[in-house]
């Protein structure tokens, strides 16, 4: 049987771990303690989880990369947010899907919103505009009940094959640490596709998720710095992963969206304009990553 390590990141989320960890009983669990000041370590150890304690607070991408490195002996790694609680038997269908198809790099579970039971995510997508988003967000609870292929899986809960992660790593980084947080899972999913790895949606694996920010959340509720990072990371993601064939096929949609996005920034959210400057400042490492990705 394929061995699986569940990597759960906590950023002062001991209270959420009290709900998340009991659902993982019997699994090999590693809690990444991102320099927490709360009872994260105590809660993790109480539930039989191993703890990777980081000495200082780092970004989501850095913390996950360190967790992945610490779980290197497992055949597969389930990345799980502390605010995501799996239903009984959550891991088994994900493992079975990965075992049944050697071409699968990852498996996406069915995420439901903790508040109302509606669909939170049935995978993720990057559309013809190169805009990333959640599949099915806000749909009726019974929707998306059929398994099938998807572009990728949301970072809140995704099972990755270790071989796929190693194949997709650039200079030892699985998640791009320059991106820090937003769209890192979309960037990795796109990179995996370029390497020939597929993602499957498995609705038998169900978890309930408390999403901090989503397409249904008013933009005003997200800090301007985070909105700017979202804007910047979309540019970095496309720059690194776009292919000549893809650009030729979808150029009208891409160009149209970029013009609209610039207009929105100029007229509605001028704080987003800094994203262009930030993306430009990161052009050298992004170019290095692009060369590594496209050369493969």
C-alpha positions as CSV (number, residue, x, y, z in Angstrom):
1,X,0.0,0.0,0.0
2,X,1.2,3.5,-0.8
3,X,2.5,5.3,2.3
4,X,1.0,8.8,2.9
5,X,2.1,11.5,5.3
6,X,-0.4,14.3,6.1
7,X,1.3,17.7,6.3
8,X,-0.8,20.2,8.3
9,X,0.4,23.8,8.6
10,X,-0.4,25.8,11.7
11,X,0.0,29.5,12.1
12,X,-1.2,29.9,15.7
13,X,-4.1,27.6,14.8
14,X,-4.2,25.3,17.8
15,X,-8.0,25.7,18.1
16,X,-8.5,24.5,14.5
17,X,-6.1,21.6,15.0
18,X,-8.4,20.3,17.8
19,X,-11.0,19.6,15.1
20,X,-8.7,18.8,12.2
21,X,-6.4,16.2,13.8
22,X,-9.0,13.8,15.3
23,X,-10.3,13.1,11.8
24,X,-6.8,11.9,10.8
25,X,-6.6,9.2,13.5
26,X,-4.4,6.3,12.2
27,X,-2.6,8.4,9.6
28,X,1.0,9.5,9.7
29,X,0.6,13.3,10.5
30,X,3.3,16.0,10.5
31,X,2.3,19.4,11.9
32,X,4.4,22.3,10.7
33,X,4.5,24.7,13.6
34,X,5.2,28.0,11.9
35,X,6.8,29.7,14.9
36,X,3.5,29.5,16.8
37,X,2.9,31.2,20.1
38,X,-0.1,29.2,21.0
39,X,-0.6,25.5,22.0
40,X,0.0,24.1,18.5
41,X,2.8,21.7,19.6
42,X,0.8,20.5,22.7
43,X,-2.3,19.8,20.6
44,X,-0.4,18.1,17.9
45,X,1.4,15.8,20.3
46,X,-1.8,15.0,22.1
47,X,-3.2,13.7,18.9
48,X,-0.1,11.6,18.0
49,X,1.2,13.9,15.3
50,X,4.9,14.6,14.8
51,X,5.9,18.3,15.0
52,X,8.3,20.3,12.8
53,X,8.9,23.5,14.7
54,X,10.2,26.4,12.7
55,X,12.3,28.9,14.6
56,X,10.9,31.9,12.9
57,X,7.7,32.8,11.0
58,X,8.0,32.2,7.3
59,X,5.7,32.4,4.3
60,X,3.2,29.7,3.4
61,X,5.3,28.5,0.5
62,X,8.5,28.3,2.6
63,X,6.7,26.5,5.4
64,X,5.1,23.9,3.1
65,X,8.4,23.3,1.3
66,X,10.0,22.5,4.7
67,X,7.2,20.2,5.6
68,X,7.5,18.4,2.3
69,X,11.2,18.0,2.9
70,X,10.5,16.5,6.3
71,X,8.0,14.1,4.8
72,X,10.4,12.9,2.1
73,X,10.1,9.2,3.0
74,X,6.4,8.9,2.1
75,X,5.2,7.8,-1.3
76,X,2.6,10.6,-1.2
77,X,1.9,13.7,0.8
78,X,-1.5,15.1,1.7
79,X,-1.3,18.8,2.2
80,X,-4.1,19.9,4.5
81,X,-4.9,23.3,6.0
82,X,-5.6,23.4,9.7
83,X,-9.1,24.8,8.9
84,X,-10.0,21.8,6.8
85,X,-11.7,18.8,8.5
86,X,-12.0,15.5,6.7
87,X,-15.0,13.3,7.0
88,X,-14.5,9.7,8.2
89,X,-12.3,7.7,5.7
90,X,-11.2,10.9,4.0
91,X,-7.7,9.8,3.0
92,X,-8.6,6.3,1.7
93,X,-10.3,7.3,-1.6
94,X,-7.5,9.8,-2.4
95,X,-4.9,7.1,-1.8
96,X,-6.8,4.6,-3.9
97,X,-7.1,7.0,-6.8
98,X,-3.4,7.7,-6.8
99,X,-2.6,4.0,-6.6
100,X,-4.9,3.1,-9.5
101,X,-3.3,5.5,-12.0
102,X,0.4,5.9,-12.3
103,X,-0.1,9.0,-14.5
104,X,-1.8,11.0,-11.7
105,X,0.4,13.5,-10.0
106,X,-2.3,14.7,-7.6
107,X,-5.9,14.1,-6.4
108,X,-8.4,16.7,-5.4
109,X,-11.1,16.0,-2.8
110,X,-14.5,17.4,-2.6
111,X,-14.4,20.5,-0.3
112,X,-17.6,21.8,1.3
113,X,-18.0,25.1,3.0
114,X,-18.1,24.6,6.8
115,X,-20.7,27.3,7.2
116,X,-23.5,26.1,4.9
117,X,-22.4,22.8,3.3
118,X,-22.3,24.3,-0.2
119,X,-19.4,23.4,-2.5
120,X,-16.2,25.2,-1.6
121,X,-14.0,23.7,-4.3
122,X,-14.1,20.7,-6.6
123,X,-10.6,21.4,-7.9
124,X,-9.1,24.5,-9.4
125,X,-8.7,25.9,-12.9
126,X,-6.7,28.4,-14.9
127,X,-8.9,29.8,-17.7
128,X,-8.2,31.1,-21.1
129,X,-7.5,34.6,-19.6
130,X,-4.8,32.9,-17.3
131,X,-6.9,33.7,-14.3
132,X,-6.9,31.1,-11.6
133,X,-10.1,30.1,-9.7
134,X,-12.0,27.5,-7.8
135,X,-14.2,24.9,-9.6
136,X,-17.8,24.9,-8.4
137,X,-17.4,27.4,-5.6
138,X,-20.9,28.2,-4.1
139,X,-22.7,25.4,-5.9
140,X,-25.5,23.4,-4.3
141,X,-24.3,20.7,-1.8
142,X,-25.2,17.8,-4.1
143,X,-23.3,19.2,-7.1
144,X,-20.0,17.9,-8.4
145,X,-20.7,14.3,-7.3
146,X,-18.9,12.7,-10.2
147,X,-15.2,11.9,-10.4
148,X,-13.1,13.2,-13.3
149,X,-10.1,15.1,-14.5
150,X,-9.4,18.6,-13.3
151,X,-6.7,21.2,-13.9
152,X,-5.5,20.9,-10.3
153,X,-6.4,20.8,-6.6
154,X,-6.9,23.6,-4.1
155,X,-4.1,23.9,-1.6
156,X,-6.5,23.5,1.3
157,X,-6.5,19.8,0.7
158,X,-4.6,17.9,-2.0
159,X,-2.8,14.5,-2.2
160,X,0.4,14.7,-4.2
161,X,2.5,11.8,-5.4
162,X,6.1,12.2,-4.1
163,X,7.6,11.5,-7.6
164,X,5.5,14.3,-9.1
165,X,6.6,16.8,-6.5
166,X,10.2,15.9,-7.1
167,X,9.8,16.1,-10.8
168,X,8.2,19.6,-10.6
169,X,10.6,21.1,-8.1
170,X,12.9,23.9,-9.4
171,X,16.2,24.3,-7.6
172,X,14.7,22.2,-4.7
173,X,11.6,24.4,-4.3
174,X,8.2,22.7,-4.9
175,X,6.2,25.8,-4.2
176,X,7.7,29.0,-5.6
177,X,8.9,30.9,-2.5
178,X,8.9,34.2,-4.2
179,X,5.1,33.9,-4.6
180,X,4.7,33.4,-0.8
181,X,1.0,32.4,-0.8
182,X,-1.6,33.3,-3.3
183,X,-1.9,31.1,-6.4
184,X,1.1,28.9,-5.4
185,X,-1.1,25.8,-5.9
186,X,-2.3,26.9,-9.3
187,X,1.3,27.6,-10.3
188,X,2.4,24.1,-9.2
189,X,-0.6,22.5,-10.9
190,X,0.2,24.2,-14.2
191,X,3.9,23.2,-13.9
192,X,2.8,19.6,-13.2
193,X,0.7,19.6,-16.4
194,X,3.7,20.7,-18.4
195,X,5.6,17.8,-17.0
196,X,2.8,15.4,-18.0
197,X,1.2,14.8,-14.6
198,X,-2.6,14.8,-14.4
199,X,-4.9,15.6,-11.6
200,X,-8.2,13.8,-10.7
201,X,-11.2,14.9,-8.7
202,X,-12.3,12.4,-6.2
203,X,-15.8,13.3,-4.7
204,X,-15.8,10.3,-2.3
205,X,-13.1,12.2,-0.3
206,X,-15.0,14.9,1.5
207,X,-13.7,17.7,3.8
208,X,-15.3,20.8,5.3
209,X,-13.3,23.9,4.9
210,X,-13.4,27.3,6.6
211,X,-12.0,29.5,3.7
212,X,-10.6,32.9,4.8
213,X,-11.0,34.5,1.4
214,X,-12.9,33.3,-1.7
215,X,-14.6,34.5,-4.8
216,X,-17.7,35.1,-2.8
217,X,-16.0,37.3,-0.2
218,X,-16.1,41.1,-0.8
219,X,-12.7,42.3,-2.0
220,X,-12.8,45.0,0.7
221,X,-12.4,42.3,3.3
222,X,-9.0,41.4,2.0
223,X,-6.0,43.6,2.9
224,X,-4.6,45.7,0.1
225,X,-1.2,44.0,0.3
226,X,-2.8,40.6,-0.2
227,X,-4.8,41.8,-3.2
228,X,-1.6,43.2,-4.7
229,X,0.2,39.9,-4.1
230,X,-2.7,38.0,-5.8
231,X,-2.4,40.4,-8.8
232,X,1.4,40.0,-8.9
233,X,1.4,36.2,-8.6
234,X,-1.0,35.8,-11.5
235,X,1.5,37.6,-13.7
236,X,4.4,35.6,-12.3
237,X,2.5,32.3,-12.8
238,X,1.7,33.1,-16.4
239,X,5.2,34.3,-17.2
240,X,6.8,31.1,-15.9
241,X,4.4,28.5,-17.3
242,X,3.0,30.0,-20.5
243,X,3.9,28.2,-23.8
244,X,4.1,29.5,-27.3
245,X,1.3,27.3,-28.4
246,X,-0.9,28.4,-25.5
247,X,-0.2,32.0,-26.1
248,X,-1.0,31.7,-29.8
249,X,-4.3,30.0,-29.1
250,X,-5.6,32.2,-26.3
251,X,-3.9,35.6,-27.0
252,X,-7.2,37.5,-27.6
253,X,-8.5,36.4,-24.2
254,X,-5.2,37.0,-22.4
255,X,-4.7,40.5,-24.0
256,X,-8.3,41.5,-23.3
257,X,-8.1,40.5,-19.7
258,X,-4.8,42.3,-19.1
259,X,-6.2,45.5,-20.6
260,X,-9.3,45.2,-18.4
261,X,-7.1,44.4,-15.3
262,X,-5.0,47.5,-15.9
263,X,-8.0,49.6,-16.3
264,X,-9.5,48.2,-13.1
265,X,-6.3,49.0,-11.2
266,X,-6.2,52.6,-12.6
267,X,-9.8,53.4,-11.9
268,X,-10.8,51.3,-8.9
269,X,-7.9,49.9,-6.9
270,X,-4.8,52.0,-7.6
271,X,-2.9,50.0,-4.9
272,X,-2.8,47.1,-7.3
273,X,-0.5,49.1,-9.6
274,X,2.4,48.2,-7.2
275,X,2.0,44.6,-8.4
276,X,3.6,45.5,-11.7
277,X,6.6,46.9,-9.9
278,X,6.9,43.9,-7.7
279,X,6.6,41.5,-10.6
280,X,9.3,43.4,-12.4
281,X,11.6,43.3,-9.4
282,X,11.2,39.5,-9.4
283,X,11.8,39.1,-13.1
284,X,15.3,37.6,-12.7
285,X,14.4,34.6,-10.5
286,X,11.1,34.2,-12.5
287,X,13.1,34.0,-15.7
288,X,15.4,31.5,-14.1
289,X,12.5,29.4,-13.1
290,X,10.9,29.7,-16.5
291,X,14.0,28.4,-18.2
292,X,14.0,25.4,-15.9
293,X,10.3,24.7,-16.4
294,X,10.3,25.2,-20.2
295,X,13.5,23.3,-20.8
296,X,11.8,20.2,-19.5
